[in-house]
Amino acid sequence: MEELVKRVSERTGLSEDKAKTAIDTVVSFLKERLPAPIANHVDTALTQAGGTIVDKASDLIGGLGGMFGNK
């Protein structure tokens, strides 16, 4: 999770605290909307997936930052 926070912070220009808040908000949103068997694995996926999920998530959030004028 720390790697994701760092990447989101770098890609969006947000402070690490704000990046963590954004990530926590997105994760909570996903867990509320996904079917329970899948939602139960979200935290595990974020902590054990290595670079793959971190890369994809930071790309997505970085793209959102670009929409709001950040690199």
All heavy atoms as TSV, in Angstrom:
chain	resi	resn	atom	element	x	y	z
A	1	MET	N	N	0.820	-1.190	0.000
A	1	MET	CA	C	0.000	0.000	0.000
A	1	MET	C	C	0.868	1.260	0.000
A	1	MET	O	O	0.522	2.231	-0.638
A	1	MET	CB	C	-0.934	-0.038	1.210
A	1	MET	CG	C	-1.877	1.117	1.273
A	1	MET	SD	S	-3.210	0.991	0.104
A	1	MET	CE	C	-4.504	1.716	1.027
A	2	GLU	N	N	2.003	1.199	0.691
A	2	GLU	CA	C	2.886	2.366	0.745
A	2	GLU	C	C	3.409	2.731	-0.643
A	2	GLU	O	O	3.532	3.904	-0.972
A	2	GLU	CB	C	4.049	2.105	1.698
A	2	GLU	CG	C	3.641	2.053	3.149
A	2	GLU	CD	C	4.810	1.740	4.058
A	2	GLU	OE1	O	5.960	2.074	3.715
A	2	GLU	OE2	O	4.557	1.142	5.116
A	3	GLU	N	N	3.706	1.707	-1.449
A	3	GLU	CA	C	4.187	1.965	-2.804
A	3	GLU	C	C	3.106	2.647	-3.623
A	3	GLU	O	O	3.384	3.575	-4.382
A	3	GLU	CB	C	4.618	0.662	-3.473
A	3	GLU	CG	C	5.168	0.876	-4.876
A	3	GLU	CD	C	5.560	-0.420	-5.555
A	3	GLU	OE1	O	5.538	-1.487	-4.926
A	3	GLU	OE2	O	5.875	-0.348	-6.748
A	4	LEU	N	N	1.871	2.218	-3.464
A	4	LEU	CA	C	0.765	2.829	-4.192
A	4	LEU	C	C	0.594	4.282	-3.766
A	4	LEU	O	O	0.422	5.167	-4.604
A	4	LEU	CB	C	-0.529	2.043	-3.971
A	4	LEU	CG	C	-1.773	2.585	-4.657
A	4	LEU	CD1	C	-1.574	2.682	-6.170
A	4	LEU	CD2	C	-2.973	1.707	-4.340
A	5	VAL	N	N	0.657	4.545	-2.482
A	5	VAL	CA	C	0.533	5.915	-1.974
A	5	VAL	C	C	1.618	6.789	-2.577
A	5	VAL	O	O	1.348	7.901	-3.057
A	5	VAL	CB	C	0.585	5.950	-0.428
A	5	VAL	CG1	C	0.699	7.385	0.079
A	5	VAL	CG2	C	-0.623	5.251	0.171
A	6	LYS	N	N	2.836	6.290	-2.590
A	6	LYS	CA	C	3.954	7.063	-3.138
A	6	LYS	C	C	3.740	7.359	-4.621
A	6	LYS	O	O	3.926	8.486	-5.075
A	6	LYS	CB	C	5.259	6.298	-2.926
A	6	LYS	CG	C	6.472	7.050	-3.400
A	6	LYS	CD	C	7.747	6.281	-3.114
A	6	LYS	CE	C	8.931	7.030	-3.677
A	6	LYS	NZ	N	10.178	6.327	-3.484
A	7	ARG	N	N	3.349	6.337	-5.384
A	7	ARG	CA	C	3.146	6.535	-6.818
A	7	ARG	C	C	2.002	7.493	-7.112
A	7	ARG	O	O	2.108	8.349	-7.992
A	7	ARG	CB	C	2.893	5.205	-7.510
A	7	ARG	CG	C	4.137	4.371	-7.618
A	7	ARG	CD	C	3.872	3.202	-8.501
A	7	ARG	NE	N	5.009	2.311	-8.540
A	7	ARG	CZ	C	5.151	1.367	-9.437
A	7	ARG	NH1	N	4.231	1.176	-10.359
A	7	ARG	NH2	N	6.203	0.593	-9.416
A	8	VAL	N	N	0.909	7.349	-6.378
A	8	VAL	CA	C	-0.221	8.255	-6.599
A	8	VAL	C	C	0.194	9.685	-6.263
A	8	VAL	O	O	-0.129	10.623	-6.996
A	8	VAL	CB	C	-1.441	7.811	-5.763
A	8	VAL	CG1	C	-2.525	8.879	-5.774
A	8	VAL	CG2	C	-1.980	6.495	-6.291
A	9	SER	N	N	0.932	9.851	-5.193
A	9	SER	CA	C	1.411	11.173	-4.806
A	9	SER	C	C	2.286	11.779	-5.902
A	9	SER	O	O	2.112	12.934	-6.282
A	9	SER	CB	C	2.195	11.078	-3.498
A	9	SER	OG	O	2.731	12.319	-3.143
A	10	GLU	N	N	3.201	10.971	-6.435
A	10	GLU	CA	C	4.091	11.460	-7.492
A	10	GLU	C	C	3.334	11.798	-8.771
A	10	GLU	O	O	3.606	12.791	-9.429
A	10	GLU	CB	C	5.168	10.422	-7.786
A	10	GLU	CG	C	6.171	10.258	-6.669
A	10	GLU	CD	C	7.096	9.067	-6.853
A	10	GLU	OE1	O	6.918	8.290	-7.824
A	10	GLU	OE2	O	7.998	8.884	-6.004
A	11	ARG	N	N	2.387	10.942	-9.150
A	11	ARG	CA	C	1.666	11.113	-10.416
A	11	ARG	C	C	0.645	12.241	-10.376
A	11	ARG	O	O	0.341	12.838	-11.390
A	11	ARG	CB	C	0.954	9.819	-10.810
A	11	ARG	CG	C	1.847	8.626	-11.046
A	11	ARG	CD	C	2.507	8.572	-12.412
A	11	ARG	NE	N	1.662	8.815	-13.527
A	11	ARG	CZ	C	1.127	7.906	-14.336
A	11	ARG	NH1	N	1.353	6.638	-14.117
A	11	ARG	NH2	N	0.378	8.258	-15.342
A	12	THR	N	N	0.071	12.508	-9.206
A	12	THR	CA	C	-0.996	13.499	-9.119
A	12	THR	C	C	-0.544	14.825	-8.534
A	12	THR	O	O	-1.253	15.817	-8.653
A	12	THR	CB	C	-2.163	12.977	-8.259
A	12	THR	OG1	O	-1.695	12.754	-6.929
A	12	THR	CG2	C	-2.760	11.718	-8.846
A	13	GLY	N	N	0.605	14.822	-7.860
A	13	GLY	CA	C	1.050	16.034	-7.195
A	13	GLY	C	C	0.409	16.230	-5.822
A	13	GLY	O	O	0.597	17.259	-5.195
A	14	LEU	N	N	-0.354	15.241	-5.372
A	14	LEU	CA	C	-0.964	15.318	-4.042
A	14	LEU	C	C	0.072	14.969	-2.984
A	14	LEU	O	O	1.012	14.222	-3.250
A	14	LEU	CB	C	-2.116	14.311	-3.928
A	14	LEU	CG	C	-3.328	14.519	-4.815
A	14	LEU	CD1	C	-4.264	13.318	-4.716
A	14	LEU	CD2	C	-4.061	15.786	-4.429
A	15	SER	N	N	-0.136	15.477	-1.773
A	15	SER	CA	C	0.722	15.050	-0.664
A	15	SER	C	C	0.445	13.569	-0.413
A	15	SER	O	O	-0.595	13.036	-0.816
A	15	SER	CB	C	0.404	15.860	0.595
A	15	SER	OG	O	-0.881	15.507	1.092
A	16	GLU	N	N	1.362	12.893	0.255
A	16	GLU	CA	C	1.157	11.478	0.545
A	16	GLU	C	C	-0.076	11.263	1.421
A	16	GLU	O	O	-0.790	10.283	1.252
A	16	GLU	CB	C	2.411	10.851	1.155
A	16	GLU	CG	C	3.514	10.691	0.130
A	16	GLU	CD	C	4.662	9.809	0.589
A	16	GLU	OE1	O	4.567	9.169	1.650
A	16	GLU	OE2	O	5.661	9.752	-0.151
A	17	ASP	N	N	-0.346	12.185	2.338
A	17	ASP	CA	C	-1.544	12.068	3.180
A	17	ASP	C	C	-2.815	12.137	2.334
A	17	ASP	O	O	-3.738	11.349	2.515
A	17	ASP	CB	C	-1.588	13.164	4.246
A	17	ASP	CG	C	-0.576	12.948	5.357
A	17	ASP	OD1	O	-0.123	11.800	5.541
A	17	ASP	OD2	O	-0.249	13.941	6.046
A	18	LYS	N	N	-2.850	13.079	1.399
A	18	LYS	CA	C	-4.029	13.213	0.540
A	18	LYS	C	C	-4.135	12.040	-0.425
A	18	LYS	O	O	-5.243	11.572	-0.724
A	18	LYS	CB	C	-3.997	14.532	-0.221
A	18	LYS	CG	C	-4.274	15.718	0.669
A	18	LYS	CD	C	-4.342	17.009	-0.106
A	18	LYS	CE	C	-4.637	18.161	0.843
A	18	LYS	NZ	N	-4.765	19.433	0.126
A	19	ALA	N	N	-3.001	11.546	-0.912
A	19	ALA	CA	C	-3.014	10.381	-1.799
A	19	ALA	C	C	-3.570	9.173	-1.055
A	19	ALA	O	O	-4.383	8.420	-1.594
A	19	ALA	CB	C	-1.615	10.091	-2.328
A	20	LYS	N	N	-3.164	8.984	0.194
A	20	LYS	CA	C	-3.669	7.861	0.992
A	20	LYS	C	C	-5.172	7.999	1.214
A	20	LYS	O	O	-5.910	7.017	1.109
A	20	LYS	CB	C	-2.944	7.750	2.326
A	20	LYS	CG	C	-3.428	6.548	3.129
A	20	LYS	CD	C	-2.578	6.275	4.317
A	20	LYS	CE	C	-2.968	5.076	5.116
A	20	LYS	NZ	N	-4.176	4.377	4.865
A	21	THR	N	N	-5.625	9.208	1.492
A	21	THR	CA	C	-7.058	9.436	1.671
A	21	THR	C	C	-7.818	9.098	0.395
A	21	THR	O	O	-8.867	8.450	0.434
A	21	THR	CB	C	-7.332	10.898	2.082
A	21	THR	OG1	O	-6.661	11.151	3.323
A	21	THR	CG2	C	-8.813	11.165	2.238
A	22	ALA	N	N	-7.278	9.508	-0.758
A	22	ALA	CA	C	-7.923	9.208	-2.036
A	22	ALA	C	C	-7.978	7.704	-2.275
A	22	ALA	O	O	-9.015	7.163	-2.683
A	22	ALA	CB	C	-7.175	9.902	-3.173
A	23	ILE	N	N	-6.885	7.025	-2.009
A	23	ILE	CA	C	-6.835	5.569	-2.198
A	23	ILE	C	C	-7.818	4.880	-1.260
A	23	ILE	O	O	-8.574	3.993	-1.685
A	23	ILE	CB	C	-5.410	5.039	-1.976
A	23	ILE	CG1	C	-4.497	5.555	-3.084
A	23	ILE	CG2	C	-5.390	3.513	-1.912
A	23	ILE	CD1	C	-3.021	5.411	-2.773
A	24	ASP	N	N	-7.839	5.288	-0.005
A	24	ASP	CA	C	-8.770	4.691	0.958
A	24	ASP	C	C	-10.218	4.896	0.521
A	24	ASP	O	O	-11.050	3.999	0.661
A	24	ASP	CB	C	-8.558	5.275	2.362
A	24	ASP	CG	C	-7.269	4.823	3.012
A	24	ASP	OD1	O	-6.687	3.802	2.569
A	24	ASP	OD2	O	-6.825	5.497	3.968
A	25	THR	N	N	-10.510	6.066	-0.029
A	25	THR	CA	C	-11.859	6.360	-0.508
A	25	THR	C	C	-12.235	5.452	-1.671
A	25	THR	O	O	-13.333	4.876	-1.699
A	25	THR	CB	C	-11.967	7.834	-0.931
A	25	THR	OG1	O	-11.655	8.659	0.199
A	25	THR	CG2	C	-13.358	8.165	-1.446
A	26	VAL	N	N	-11.322	5.290	-2.624
A	26	VAL	CA	C	-11.581	4.425	-3.776
A	26	VAL	C	C	-11.730	2.972	-3.341
A	26	VAL	O	O	-12.638	2.265	-3.791
A	26	VAL	CB	C	-10.468	4.578	-4.837
A	26	VAL	CG1	C	-10.597	3.530	-5.923
A	26	VAL	CG2	C	-10.490	5.974	-5.429
A	27	VAL	N	N	-10.859	2.514	-2.457
A	27	VAL	CA	C	-10.927	1.130	-1.979
A	27	VAL	C	C	-12.253	0.888	-1.257
A	27	VAL	O	O	-12.920	-0.127	-1.492
A	27	VAL	CB	C	-9.719	0.792	-1.082
A	27	VAL	CG1	C	-9.913	-0.531	-0.351
A	27	VAL	CG2	C	-8.448	0.755	-1.915
A	28	SER	N	N	-12.668	1.812	-0.419
A	28	SER	CA	C	-13.944	1.665	0.286
A	28	SER	C	C	-15.106	1.623	-0.697
A	28	SER	O	O	-16.023	0.807	-0.563
A	28	SER	CB	C	-14.153	2.819	1.272
A	28	SER	OG	O	-13.222	2.749	2.303
A	29	PHE	N	N	-15.058	2.494	-1.692
A	29	PHE	CA	C	-16.093	2.527	-2.721
A	29	PHE	C	C	-16.174	1.180	-3.440
A	29	PHE	O	O	-17.263	0.620	-3.615
A	29	PHE	CB	C	-15.783	3.650	-3.716
A	29	PHE	CG	C	-16.742	3.725	-4.867
A	29	PHE	CD1	C	-17.947	4.394	-4.749
A	29	PHE	CD2	C	-16.425	3.125	-6.077
A	29	PHE	CE1	C	-18.826	4.458	-5.821
A	29	PHE	CE2	C	-17.298	3.189	-7.154
A	29	PHE	CZ	C	-18.513	3.857	-7.026
A	30	LEU	N	N	-15.029	0.654	-3.837
A	30	LEU	CA	C	-15.010	-0.632	-4.532
A	30	LEU	C	C	-15.547	-1.754	-3.651
A	30	LEU	O	O	-16.333	-2.587	-4.097
A	30	LEU	CB	C	-13.592	-0.970	-4.988
A	30	LEU	CG	C	-13.028	-0.121	-6.118
A	30	LEU	CD1	C	-11.559	-0.464	-6.345
A	30	LEU	CD2	C	-13.836	-0.319	-7.389
A	31	LYS	N	N	-15.120	-1.774	-2.403
A	31	LYS	CA	C	-15.542	-2.841	-1.503
A	31	LYS	C	C	-17.043	-2.800	-1.243
A	31	LYS	O	O	-17.672	-3.835	-1.073
A	31	LYS	CB	C	-14.751	-2.775	-0.206
A	31	LYS	CG	C	-13.312	-3.249	-0.404
A	31	LYS	CD	C	-12.360	-2.963	0.711
A	31	LYS	CE	C	-12.712	-3.325	2.071
A	31	LYS	NZ	N	-11.632	-3.128	3.051
A	32	GLU	N	N	-17.632	-1.604	-1.240
A	32	GLU	CA	C	-19.075	-1.480	-1.048
A	32	GLU	C	C	-19.849	-1.985	-2.259
A	32	GLU	O	O	-20.966	-2.472	-2.129
A	32	GLU	CB	C	-19.455	-0.018	-0.808
A	32	GLU	CG	C	-19.030	0.519	0.526
A	32	GLU	CD	C	-19.253	2.026	0.644
A	32	GLU	OE1	O	-19.872	2.627	-0.270
A	32	GLU	OE2	O	-18.803	2.604	1.643
A	33	ARG	N	N	-19.269	-1.870	-3.436
A	33	ARG	CA	C	-19.996	-2.174	-4.662
A	33	ARG	C	C	-19.699	-3.546	-5.274
A	33	ARG	O	O	-20.473	-4.025	-6.080
A	33	ARG	CB	C	-19.713	-1.093	-5.682
A	33	ARG	CG	C	-20.189	0.244	-5.083
A	33	ARG	CD	C	-20.777	1.161	-5.892
A	33	ARG	NE	N	-21.405	2.352	-5.437
A	33	ARG	CZ	C	-21.301	3.023	-4.318
A	33	ARG	NH1	N	-20.548	2.607	-3.354
A	33	ARG	NH2	N	-21.965	4.138	-4.109
A	34	LEU	N	N	-18.590	-4.122	-4.895
A	34	LEU	CA	C	-18.244	-5.436	-5.428
A	34	LEU	C	C	-19.020	-6.532	-4.696
A	34	LEU	O	O	-19.376	-6.362	-3.527
A	34	LEU	CB	C	-16.747	-5.695	-5.267
A	34	LEU	CG	C	-15.822	-4.882	-6.154
A	34	LEU	CD1	C	-14.373	-5.044	-5.688
A	34	LEU	CD2	C	-15.960	-5.309	-7.598
A	35	PRO	N	N	-19.248	-7.658	-5.350
A	35	PRO	CA	C	-19.848	-8.791	-4.638
A	35	PRO	C	C	-18.961	-9.181	-3.453
A	35	PRO	O	O	-17.733	-9.109	-3.542
A	35	PRO	CB	C	-19.865	-9.906	-5.691
A	35	PRO	CG	C	-19.754	-9.207	-7.008
A	35	PRO	CD	C	-18.979	-7.955	-6.751
A	36	ALA	N	N	-19.596	-9.591	-2.363
A	36	ALA	CA	C	-18.873	-9.883	-1.120
A	36	ALA	C	C	-17.665	-10.797	-1.295
A	36	ALA	O	O	-16.596	-10.498	-0.742
A	36	ALA	CB	C	-19.829	-10.450	-0.080
A	37	PRO	N	N	-17.760	-11.892	-2.052
A	37	PRO	CA	C	-16.582	-12.762	-2.177
A	37	PRO	C	C	-15.380	-12.050	-2.811
A	37	PRO	O	O	-14.246	-12.342	-2.470
A	37	PRO	CB	C	-17.063	-13.899	-3.083
A	37	PRO	CG	C	-18.541	-13.906	-2.945
A	37	PRO	CD	C	-18.929	-12.471	-2.712
A	38	ILE	N	N	-15.651	-11.116	-3.692
A	38	ILE	CA	C	-14.559	-10.377	-4.333
A	38	ILE	C	C	-14.095	-9.239	-3.430
A	38	ILE	O	O	-12.899	-9.000	-3.269
A	38	ILE	CB	C	-14.995	-9.842	-5.708
A	38	ILE	CG1	C	-15.315	-11.017	-6.634
A	38	ILE	CG2	C	-13.914	-8.937	-6.317
A	38	ILE	CD1	C	-15.951	-10.630	-7.941
A	39	ALA	N	N	-15.032	-8.544	-2.830
A	39	ALA	CA	C	-14.700	-7.416	-1.955
A	39	ALA	C	C	-13.784	-7.844	-0.816
A	39	ALA	O	O	-12.907	-7.090	-0.396
A	39	ALA	CB	C	-15.968	-6.790	-1.404
A	40	ASN	N	N	-13.968	-9.070	-0.345
A	40	ASN	CA	C	-13.138	-9.570	0.753
A	40	ASN	C	C	-11.671	-9.704	0.365
A	40	ASN	O	O	-10.804	-9.803	1.228
A	40	ASN	CB	C	-13.668	-10.913	1.252
A	40	ASN	CG	C	-15.008	-10.793	1.914
A	40	ASN	OD1	O	-15.375	-9.736	2.412
A	40	ASN	ND2	N	-15.759	-11.876	1.924
A	41	HIS	N	N	-11.376	-9.710	-0.907
A	41	HIS	CA	C	-9.999	-9.897	-1.366
A	41	HIS	C	C	-9.307	-8.594	-1.786
A	41	HIS	O	O	-8.139	-8.609	-2.157
A	41	HIS	CB	C	-9.973	-10.869	-2.547
A	41	HIS	CG	C	-10.428	-12.248	-2.170
A	41	HIS	ND1	N	-9.662	-13.095	-1.402
A	41	HIS	CD2	C	-11.573	-12.896	-2.432
A	41	HIS	CE1	C	-10.328	-14.219	-1.213
A	41	HIS	NE2	N	-11.499	-14.128	-1.835
A	42	VAL	N	N	-10.008	-7.480	-1.705
A	42	VAL	CA	C	-9.435	-6.208	-2.162
A	42	VAL	C	C	-8.193	-5.844	-1.356
A	42	VAL	O	O	-7.148	-5.520	-1.930
A	42	VAL	CB	C	-10.483	-5.075	-2.114
A	42	VAL	CG1	C	-9.846	-3.717	-2.365
A	42	VAL	CG2	C	-11.596	-5.346	-3.120
A	43	ASP	N	N	-8.268	-5.885	-0.046
A	43	ASP	CA	C	-7.113	-5.524	0.783
A	43	ASP	C	C	-5.935	-6.455	0.529
A	43	ASP	O	O	-4.796	-6.010	0.438
A	43	ASP	CB	C	-7.481	-5.541	2.271
A	43	ASP	CG	C	-8.433	-4.425	2.633
A	43	ASP	OD1	O	-8.307	-3.328	2.065
A	43	ASP	OD2	O	-9.301	-4.654	3.495
A	44	THR	N	N	-6.227	-7.743	0.392
A	44	THR	CA	C	-5.169	-8.709	0.113
A	44	THR	C	C	-4.501	-8.390	-1.219
A	44	THR	O	O	-3.277	-8.424	-1.335
A	44	THR	CB	C	-5.738	-10.139	0.085
A	44	THR	OG1	O	-6.345	-10.398	1.351
A	44	THR	CG2	C	-4.655	-11.162	-0.172
A	45	ALA	N	N	-5.307	-8.078	-2.221
A	45	ALA	CA	C	-4.760	-7.765	-3.538
A	45	ALA	C	C	-3.850	-6.547	-3.481
A	45	ALA	O	O	-2.803	-6.518	-4.119
A	45	ALA	CB	C	-5.892	-7.538	-4.534
A	46	LEU	N	N	-4.223	-5.564	-2.697
A	46	LEU	CA	C	-3.411	-4.350	-2.602
A	46	LEU	C	C	-2.102	-4.586	-1.859
A	46	LEU	O	O	-1.094	-3.956	-2.157
A	46	LEU	CB	C	-4.192	-3.240	-1.912
A	46	LEU	CG	C	-5.282	-2.609	-2.741
A	46	LEU	CD1	C	-6.115	-1.666	-1.882
A	46	LEU	CD2	C	-4.705	-1.870	-3.936
A	47	THR	N	N	-2.094	-5.479	-0.909
A	47	THR	CA	C	-0.885	-5.684	-0.111
A	47	THR	C	C	0.014	-6.780	-0.640
A	47	THR	O	O	1.201	-6.794	-0.357
A	47	THR	CB	C	-1.232	-5.995	1.353
A	47	THR	OG1	O	-2.060	-7.141	1.404
A	47	THR	CG2	C	-1.936	-4.843	2.008
A	48	GLN	N	N	-0.522	-7.707	-1.441
A	48	GLN	CA	C	0.281	-8.837	-1.881
A	48	GLN	C	C	0.524	-8.902	-3.379
A	48	GLN	O	O	1.252	-9.761	-3.841
A	48	GLN	CB	C	-0.384	-10.149	-1.444
A	48	GLN	CG	C	-0.428	-10.302	0.049
A	48	GLN	CD	C	-1.104	-11.591	0.469
A	48	GLN	OE1	O	-1.606	-12.340	-0.350
A	48	GLN	NE2	N	-1.113	-11.859	1.755
A	49	ALA	N	N	-0.061	-8.030	-4.138
A	49	ALA	CA	C	-0.003	-8.166	-5.595
A	49	ALA	C	C	1.301	-7.684	-6.201
A	49	ALA	O	O	1.493	-7.813	-7.391
A	49	ALA	CB	C	-1.172	-7.426	-6.233
A	50	GLY	N	N	2.181	-7.132	-5.407
A	50	GLY	CA	C	3.417	-6.635	-5.989
A	50	GLY	C	C	3.141	-5.433	-6.868
A	50	GLY	O	O	2.270	-4.643	-6.598
A	51	GLY	N	N	3.879	-5.320	-7.958
A	51	GLY	CA	C	3.775	-4.146	-8.805
A	51	GLY	C	C	2.569	-4.104	-9.708
A	51	GLY	O	O	2.139	-3.043	-10.082
A	52	THR	N	N	1.983	-5.224	-10.071
A	52	THR	CA	C	0.954	-5.235	-11.089
A	52	THR	C	C	-0.232	-4.357	-10.743
A	52	THR	O	O	-0.574	-3.451	-11.489
A	52	THR	CB	C	0.460	-6.675	-11.351
A	52	THR	OG1	O	1.584	-7.469	-11.696
A	52	THR	CG2	C	-0.535	-6.712	-12.476
A	53	ILE	N	N	-0.865	-4.588	-9.617
A	53	ILE	CA	C	-2.034	-3.793	-9.267
A	53	ILE	C	C	-1.634	-2.365	-8.916
A	53	ILE	O	O	-2.347	-1.419	-9.206
A	53	ILE	CB	C	-2.858	-4.440	-8.139
A	53	ILE	CG1	C	-4.257	-3.824	-8.107
A	53	ILE	CG2	C	-2.175	-4.317	-6.814
A	53	ILE	CD1	C	-5.253	-4.629	-7.322
A	54	VAL	N	N	-0.454	-2.205	-8.330
A	54	VAL	CA	C	0.022	-0.862	-8.007
A	54	VAL	C	C	0.240	-0.069	-9.285
A	54	VAL	O	O	-0.150	1.089	-9.383
A	54	VAL	CB	C	1.318	-0.931	-7.164
A	54	VAL	CG1	C	1.944	0.433	-7.000
A	54	VAL	CG2	C	1.026	-1.562	-5.809
A	55	ASP	N	N	0.846	-0.691	-10.292
A	55	ASP	CA	C	1.071	-0.011	-11.566
A	55	ASP	C	C	-0.242	0.424	-12.201
A	55	ASP	O	O	-0.394	1.557	-12.635
A	55	ASP	CB	C	1.826	-0.911	-12.542
A	55	ASP	CG	C	3.263	-1.169	-12.112
A	55	ASP	OD1	O	3.801	-0.371	-11.312
A	55	ASP	OD2	O	3.845	-2.162	-12.575
A	56	LYS	N	N	-1.195	-0.483	-12.265
A	56	LYS	CA	C	-2.470	-0.175	-12.898
A	56	LYS	C	C	-3.232	0.891	-12.125
A	56	LYS	O	O	-3.795	1.805	-12.708
A	56	LYS	CB	C	-3.301	-1.437	-13.063
A	56	LYS	CG	C	-2.701	-2.405	-14.056
A	56	LYS	CD	C	-3.671	-3.459	-14.484
A	56	LYS	CE	C	-3.055	-4.460	-15.422
A	56	LYS	NZ	N	-2.438	-3.919	-16.596
A	57	ALA	N	N	-3.256	0.786	-10.807
A	57	ALA	CA	C	-3.973	1.758	-9.993
A	57	ALA	C	C	-3.321	3.135	-10.081
A	57	ALA	O	O	-4.006	4.143	-10.206
A	57	ALA	CB	C	-4.036	1.290	-8.546
A	58	SER	N	N	-1.996	3.183	-10.032
A	58	SER	CA	C	-1.343	4.484	-10.104
A	58	SER	C	C	-1.498	5.096	-11.489
A	58	SER	O	O	-1.628	6.315	-11.618
A	58	SER	CB	C	0.125	4.398	-9.702
A	58	SER	OG	O	0.867	3.620	-10.600
A	59	ASP	N	N	-1.534	4.281	-12.542
A	59	ASP	CA	C	-1.795	4.798	-13.889
A	59	ASP	C	C	-3.181	5.416	-13.964
A	59	ASP	O	O	-3.364	6.504	-14.505
A	59	ASP	CB	C	-1.670	3.690	-14.938
A	59	ASP	CG	C	-0.241	3.259	-15.179
A	59	ASP	OD1	O	0.690	3.960	-14.717
A	59	ASP	OD2	O	-0.049	2.206	-15.823
A	60	LEU	N	N	-4.164	4.717	-13.419
A	60	LEU	CA	C	-5.532	5.207	-13.432
A	60	LEU	C	C	-5.655	6.502	-12.650
A	60	LEU	O	O	-6.198	7.491	-13.138
A	60	LEU	CB	C	-6.481	4.158	-12.852
A	60	LEU	CG	C	-7.929	4.588	-12.657
A	60	LEU	CD1	C	-8.577	4.910	-13.998
A	60	LEU	CD2	C	-8.704	3.514	-11.933
A	61	ILE	N	N	-5.135	6.524	-11.431
A	61	ILE	CA	C	-5.249	7.709	-10.601
A	61	ILE	C	C	-4.402	8.837	-11.166
A	61	ILE	O	O	-4.794	9.997	-11.123
A	61	ILE	CB	C	-4.911	7.382	-9.136
A	61	ILE	CG1	C	-5.976	6.423	-8.592
A	61	ILE	CG2	C	-4.852	8.641	-8.285
A	61	ILE	CD1	C	-5.718	5.882	-7.225
A	62	GLY	N	N	-3.236	8.505	-11.747
A	62	GLY	CA	C	-2.429	9.529	-12.397
A	62	GLY	C	C	-3.171	10.174	-13.557
A	62	GLY	O	O	-3.109	11.381	-13.755
A	63	GLY	N	N	-3.917	9.372	-14.294
A	63	GLY	CA	C	-4.719	9.900	-15.385
A	63	GLY	C	C	-5.796	10.836	-14.872
A	63	GLY	O	O	-6.086	11.875	-15.479
A	64	LEU	N	N	-6.377	10.493	-13.743
A	64	LEU	CA	C	-7.380	11.374	-13.145
A	64	LEU	C	C	-6.744	12.686	-12.705
A	64	LEU	O	O	-7.335	13.744	-12.865
A	64	LEU	CB	C	-8.045	10.680	-11.954
A	64	LEU	CG	C	-8.920	9.486	-12.277
A	64	LEU	CD1	C	-9.387	8.807	-10.999
A	64	LEU	CD2	C	-10.106	9.887	-13.120
A	65	GLY	N	N	-5.522	12.593	-12.155
A	65	GLY	CA	C	-4.820	13.823	-11.776
A	65	GLY	C	C	-4.575	14.703	-12.981
A	65	GLY	O	O	-4.690	15.930	-12.905
A	66	GLY	N	N	-4.266	14.097	-14.140
A	66	GLY	CA	C	-4.048	14.840	-15.363
A	66	GLY	C	C	-5.298	15.585	-15.792
A	66	GLY	O	O	-5.224	16.685	-16.367
A	67	MET	N	N	-6.443	15.010	-15.509
A	67	MET	CA	C	-7.693	15.661	-15.870
A	67	MET	C	C	-7.906	16.938	-15.068
A	67	MET	O	O	-8.612	17.848	-15.489
A	67	MET	CB	C	-8.877	14.719	-15.639
A	67	MET	CG	C	-8.922	13.557	-16.596
A	67	MET	SD	S	-10.189	12.332	-16.177
A	67	MET	CE	C	-11.655	13.352	-16.110
A	68	PHE	N	N	-7.281	17.015	-13.895
A	68	PHE	CA	C	-7.433	18.164	-13.037
A	68	PHE	C	C	-6.221	19.092	-13.075
A	68	PHE	O	O	-6.005	19.889	-12.192
A	68	PHE	CB	C	-7.711	17.723	-11.594
A	68	PHE	CG	C	-9.011	16.992	-11.467
A	68	PHE	CD1	C	-9.043	15.615	-11.379
A	68	PHE	CD2	C	-10.209	17.679	-11.489
A	68	PHE	CE1	C	-10.245	14.935	-11.287
A	68	PHE	CE2	C	-11.424	17.015	-11.396
A	68	PHE	CZ	C	-11.435	15.638	-11.299
A	69	GLY	N	N	-5.396	18.930	-14.112
A	69	GLY	CA	C	-4.292	19.846	-14.327
A	69	GLY	C	C	-2.958	19.416	-13.763
A	69	GLY	O	O	-1.984	20.136	-13.877
A	70	ASN	N	N	-2.878	18.244	-13.132
A	70	ASN	CA	C	-1.600	17.752	-12.618
A	70	ASN	C	C	-0.993	16.802	-13.619
A	70	ASN	O	O	-1.662	16.292	-14.489
A	70	ASN	CB	C	-1.782	17.033	-11.283
A	70	ASN	CG	C	-2.221	17.974	-10.185
A	70	ASN	OD1	O	-1.893	19.153	-10.208
A	70	ASN	ND2	N	-2.985	17.475	-9.231
A	71	LYS	N	N	0.309	16.545	-13.475
A	71	LYS	CA	C	1.009	15.636	-14.384
A	71	LYS	C	C	0.792	14.199	-13.990
A	71	LYS	O	O	0.723	13.815	-12.904
A	71	LYS	CB	C	2.502	15.942	-14.398
A	71	LYS	CG	C	2.785	17.302	-14.984
A	71	LYS	CD	C	4.276	17.532	-15.018
A	71	LYS	CE	C	4.573	18.912	-15.564
A	71	LYS	NZ	N	5.960	19.211	-15.607
